[in-house]
Amino acid sequence: LYALLGQINQAIVRTHDEQELLKKICDVAVEYGGFKFAWIGKYNQLVDTITPIHWAGDSEDYIDAIIDVINDPSVNYSSTRNAMQDGVAFFSNDISNDETMYEWRKNALKKGYLSISVIPLRIKNRVYGNLNLYATESHFFNDEEKKLIFEIADDINHALNAIDAEFTRKLAEEALLESENRYNTFIN
């Protein structure tokens, strides 16, 4: 995970586009973090749904199999949706015996996923989305790994907020320029 932290920080420094950054985060989570699968979703609070936007690893068919269940309000417990609603990270170190993973257990175990973390990502202190990391080792997320995962999430949140602030600044600059143009047209 130290290698993953370093690679994510390099991506943050070199990438100033939100979508490109999120894609790189998934890619380096699999390549350098040793996770079998990583995906990032965007949370829509108004309708309480999560839309996968980037993923890497094994595999897309897993997302297709679970996303409807994640977004189904009739399902008693969705670790990903609950983490978004509450803004609190979720860890399962033993998917095969974790009752909260019941709805996903069969699909997860078929892929060899034995541990999962769901980390809320934030922009302006509001939940933006999630970073889900799947490990093939049970009890993967010990206290040290959790600490590093939270550090990674803090770095990602800082980068997302910086990108958002730059976008807001550019919008304000464009609005000011438009206002000045209108004023000059009116005066002339």
C-alpha positions in Angstrom: 0.0 0.0 0.0 3.0 2.4 0.4 3.7 1.9 -3.3 0.0 2.6 -4.0 0.1 5.8 -1.9 3.2 7.0 -3.8 1.7 6.3 -7.2 -1.6 8.0 -6.3 0.3 11.0 -5.1 2.2 11.1 -8.4 -1.1 10.9 -10.3 -2.5 13.7 -8.2 0.5 16.0 -9.0 0.5 15.2 -12.7 -3.3 15.1 -13.4 -5.6 18.1 -13.3 -8.6 16.5 -14.8 -11.1 14.9 -12.5 -12.1 12.0 -14.7 -8.5 11.2 -15.8 -7.4 11.3 -12.1 -10.2 8.9 -11.1 -9.3 6.5 -13.9 -5.6 6.5 -12.9 -6.5 5.9 -9.3 -8.3 2.7 -10.2 -5.5 1.6 -12.5 -2.7 2.1 -9.9 -4.8 0.4 -7.2 -4.7 -2.7 -9.2 -1.2 -2.4 -10.6 0.7 -1.1 -7.5 -1.7 -1.8 -4.7 -2.1 -5.4 -5.5 -5.9 -5.3 -5.5 -7.7 -7.6 -7.8 -10.4 -5.1 -8.6 -11.0 -1.4 -7.9 -13.9 0.9 -8.9 -15.0 4.4 -8.3 -18.6 5.4 -8.4 -20.4 8.8 -8.2 -23.1 9.2 -5.6 -26.4 11.0 -6.4 -27.9 12.0 -3.1 -31.1 13.1 -4.6 -32.1 9.6 -5.8 -29.7 7.7 -3.5 -27.9 5.9 -6.3 -24.3 5.1 -7.2 -23.1 5.1 -10.8 -19.8 3.4 -11.6 -17.6 5.8 -13.5 -14.2 4.0 -13.6 -12.8 0.6 -12.7 -9.8 -1.6 -13.2 -8.9 -5.2 -12.7 -11.2 -8.3 -12.8 -13.8 -7.4 -13.9 -16.5 -5.3 -15.5 -19.1 -8.2 -15.3 -18.9 -8.0 -11.5 -20.0 -4.3 -11.5 -22.9 -5.3 -13.8 -23.9 -8.0 -11.4 -23.9 -5.9 -8.3 -24.8 -2.3 -9.2 -28.5 -3.0 -9.5 -28.4 -4.6 -6.0 -26.4 -1.7 -4.6 -29.0 0.7 -5.8 -32.0 -1.3 -4.8 -33.7 0.3 -1.8 -35.5 -2.9 -1.0 -32.1 -4.6 -0.2 -31.7 -4.5 3.6 -28.0 -3.6 3.5 -25.8 -2.3 0.9 -22.3 -1.6 2.2 -21.5 0.8 -0.6 -24.8 2.7 -0.5 -24.7 2.9 3.3 -21.1 4.1 3.3 -22.2 6.9 0.9 -25.3 7.8 3.0 -23.4 7.8 6.3 -20.1 9.1 4.9 -18.3 6.4 6.9 -15.8 3.8 5.5 -16.8 0.2 5.4 -14.4 -2.8 5.6 -15.2 -6.5 5.3 -12.2 -8.7 6.0 -14.1 -12.0 5.5 -16.7 -11.8 2.8 -17.4 -15.5 3.0 -18.7 -15.1 6.6 -19.8 -11.5 6.7 -23.6 -11.3 6.9 -23.6 -7.7 5.6 -22.1 -9.0 2.4 -24.8 -11.7 1.9 -26.3 -10.1 -1.3 -22.8 -9.9 -3.0 -21.1 -13.0 -1.4 -21.7 -15.4 -4.3 -20.5 -13.0 -7.0 -17.5 -11.8 -4.9 -16.3 -15.3 -4.0 -16.7 -16.5 -7.6 -14.2 -13.7 -8.5 -11.9 -14.6 -5.6 -12.6 -11.4 -3.6 -12.2 -12.1 0.1 -11.9 -8.6 1.6 -13.3 -5.3 0.6 -13.1 -1.6 1.6 -15.6 1.1 0.6 -14.2 4.5 1.1 -16.4 7.7 0.7 -14.8 10.4 -1.4 -15.7 14.0 -0.6 -15.9 17.4 -2.3 -16.6 20.4 -0.1 -17.5 18.1 2.8 -20.2 16.4 0.8 -20.0 12.8 -0.3 -19.0 12.8 -4.0 -18.7 9.1 -4.5 -16.8 5.9 -3.4 -13.5 4.1 -3.9 -14.1 0.3 -3.6 -11.0 -1.9 -3.3 -11.2 -5.7 -3.4 -8.4 -8.0 -2.1 -7.9 -11.7 -2.7 -6.7 -12.2 0.8 -9.0 -12.5 3.8 -8.3 -10.2 6.7 -6.3 -7.9 4.4 -7.4 -4.6 6.0 -5.6 -4.6 9.3 -5.2 -1.4 11.3 -2.0 -0.3 9.4 -3.7 -0.9 6.0 -6.8 1.0 7.1 -4.6 3.9 8.2 -3.0 3.9 4.7 -6.3 3.6 3.0 -7.6 6.7 4.9 -4.4 8.6 4.0 -5.0 7.7 0.3 -8.6 8.8 0.6 -7.5 12.1 2.2 -5.1 12.7 -0.6 -7.7 11.9 -3.3 -10.2 14.2 -1.5 -7.7 17.0 -1.4 -7.1 16.6 -5.1 -10.8 16.5 -6.0 -11.4 19.7 -4.0 -8.4 21.4 -5.7 -9.8 20.4 -9.1 -13.3 21.6 -8.1 -11.9 24.9 -6.8 -10.0 25.5 -10.0 -13.1 24.8 -12.0 -15.1 27.2 -9.9 -12.4 29.8 -10.3 -12.5 29.5 -14.0 -16.3 29.8 -14.1 -16.1 32.9 -12.0 -13.4 34.4 -14.3 -15.5 33.7 -17.4 -18.6 35.2 -15.8 -16.6 38.3 -14.8 -15.3 38.6 -18.4 -18.8 38.3 -19.8 -20.1 40.9 -17.4 -17.3 43.3 -18.3 -18.1 42.7 -22.0 -21.7 43.5 -21.4 -20.8 46.6 -19.4 -18.5 47.8 -22.2 -21.1 47.1 -24.8 -23.7 49.1 -22.8 -21.3 52.0 -22.2 -20.3 52.1 -25.9 
